[in-house]
């Protein structure tokens, strides 16, 4: 039975946190694209070289919402704590087609608990 886009996204996050690169590679399409405020349309190779190995910065990552927006798009809202003790929240818009992650767009949130 095929996995839902939400299942694929949750599996990708688990692979990232556990740093299971081999299992993660199988979840991403060859034409994958990653964009964030710090990265502009990285391809699969650049993403796995530059972004994937960064899980050790996190003490904790909690999924707050994992919501299908349509049949391909999943919105993920999560909170994480860095090894510095700072906490943040981000949102990711993740496109999954044919059981593979095709695109990730990350939108950085502010520090949790920060006063403006």
Backbone torsions as a table, in degrees:
resi	resn	phi	psi	omega
1	UNK	NA	135.0	-178.3
2	UNK	-69.5	143.8	176.8
3	UNK	-79.4	145.6	176.0
4	UNK	-72.9	158.9	175.6
5	UNK	-54.5	-37.9	178.6
6	UNK	-63.2	-42.5	177.4
7	UNK	-61.4	-42.0	179.9
8	UNK	-62.8	-44.7	-179.9
9	UNK	-62.9	-45.3	179.4
10	UNK	-63.2	-38.7	177.1
11	UNK	-64.1	-40.3	179.2
12	UNK	-62.8	-41.7	177.6
13	UNK	-65.2	-40.4	177.6
14	UNK	-62.5	-42.6	178.6
15	UNK	-62.4	-40.6	178.8
16	UNK	-62.1	-50.8	-176.8
17	UNK	-63.0	-36.9	-179.6
18	UNK	-88.5	-4.8	-178.6
19	UNK	58.6	38.9	176.1
20	UNK	-88.8	80.6	-175.3
21	UNK	-60.6	-41.4	-178.0
22	UNK	-60.8	-47.6	179.1
23	UNK	-67.0	-36.7	-179.5
24	UNK	-66.0	-43.3	-178.8
25	UNK	-54.2	-35.7	-179.3
26	UNK	-71.6	-14.0	-178.3
27	UNK	-92.9	-11.1	-174.1
28	UNK	-110.5	135.8	179.0
29	UNK	-68.8	155.2	178.0
30	UNK	-63.9	-31.1	179.6
31	UNK	-94.8	25.0	-179.4
32	UNK	-57.4	146.3	177.4
33	UNK	-136.4	134.1	-179.5
34	UNK	-122.3	126.4	179.0
35	UNK	-131.1	136.1	174.0
36	UNK	-145.9	176.0	175.6
37	UNK	-59.7	-17.0	179.9
38	UNK	-106.0	-9.3	-173.7
39	UNK	-137.2	133.5	-178.9
40	UNK	-114.5	101.8	175.6
41	UNK	53.8	56.5	174.0
42	UNK	-69.1	142.9	175.2
43	UNK	-84.1	178.6	-175.9
44	UNK	-57.7	-46.7	-178.4
45	UNK	-61.2	-46.6	-179.5
46	UNK	-65.9	-39.1	178.5
47	UNK	-60.5	-47.6	-178.1
48	UNK	-71.7	-23.2	176.5
49	UNK	-81.4	-42.7	-170.1
50	UNK	-98.0	-41.5	-171.1
51	UNK	-101.1	-42.2	-174.8
52	UNK	-57.9	-39.8	-176.9
53	UNK	-74.5	10.1	-172.9
54	UNK	-92.3	5.7	-176.0
55	UNK	-61.6	-23.4	-178.7
56	UNK	-70.0	-7.9	175.1
57	UNK	-73.9	-18.6	-173.7
58	UNK	-97.0	136.3	169.3
59	UNK	-86.8	-37.6	-176.5
60	UNK	-152.6	149.5	171.8
61	UNK	-141.4	120.3	-179.2
62	UNK	-113.5	127.3	175.5
63	UNK	-78.9	118.9	178.8
64	UNK	-89.5	-41.1	179.1
65	UNK	-147.6	133.3	171.5
66	UNK	-130.2	102.7	-167.4
67	UNK	-127.3	125.9	174.0
68	UNK	-70.9	128.2	178.4
69	UNK	-91.7	-30.8	173.6
70	UNK	-158.5	-162.6	-174.8
71	UNK	-72.6	-12.7	178.5
72	UNK	-122.5	-24.8	-172.7
73	UNK	-98.4	129.4	176.7
74	UNK	-119.9	131.1	176.3
75	UNK	-102.2	130.6	-178.1
76	UNK	-123.1	126.0	176.8
77	UNK	-116.9	121.9	-176.9
78	UNK	-138.6	158.1	175.8
79	UNK	-119.9	141.8	180.0
80	UNK	-141.2	154.0	175.3
81	UNK	-115.0	129.2	177.5
82	UNK	-85.0	165.1	177.8
83	UNK	-62.2	-17.7	176.8
84	UNK	-76.7	-12.2	-176.3
85	UNK	96.4	-12.4	178.7
86	UNK	-72.9	143.2	178.5
87	UNK	-116.4	141.0	-179.8
88	UNK	-138.6	164.4	171.7
89	UNK	-128.6	138.2	176.3
90	UNK	-129.0	163.0	171.4
91	UNK	-125.1	138.4	174.7
92	UNK	-124.3	137.4	172.8
93	UNK	-105.6	114.2	-171.2
94	UNK	-120.5	123.0	178.0
95	UNK	-96.0	125.8	177.9
96	UNK	-121.3	123.7	179.0
97	UNK	-133.5	134.3	-179.9
98	UNK	55.4	36.2	175.8
99	UNK	78.6	8.1	-179.1
100	UNK	-125.3	144.3	175.1
101	UNK	-72.8	121.0	-178.0
102	UNK	-100.0	-36.9	-176.3
103	UNK	-151.5	141.6	172.9
104	UNK	-127.3	128.4	173.0
105	UNK	-119.9	119.5	-177.2
106	UNK	-103.5	134.2	177.1
107	UNK	-119.8	112.1	-175.8
108	UNK	-74.3	136.7	173.4
109	UNK	-100.3	179.5	-179.5
110	UNK	-88.4	176.7	178.6
111	UNK	-66.6	134.0	178.1
112	UNK	-75.2	129.6	179.4
113	UNK	89.2	-4.9	179.5
114	UNK	-74.4	142.8	179.1
115	UNK	-106.1	133.0	-179.1
116	UNK	-91.0	NA	NA
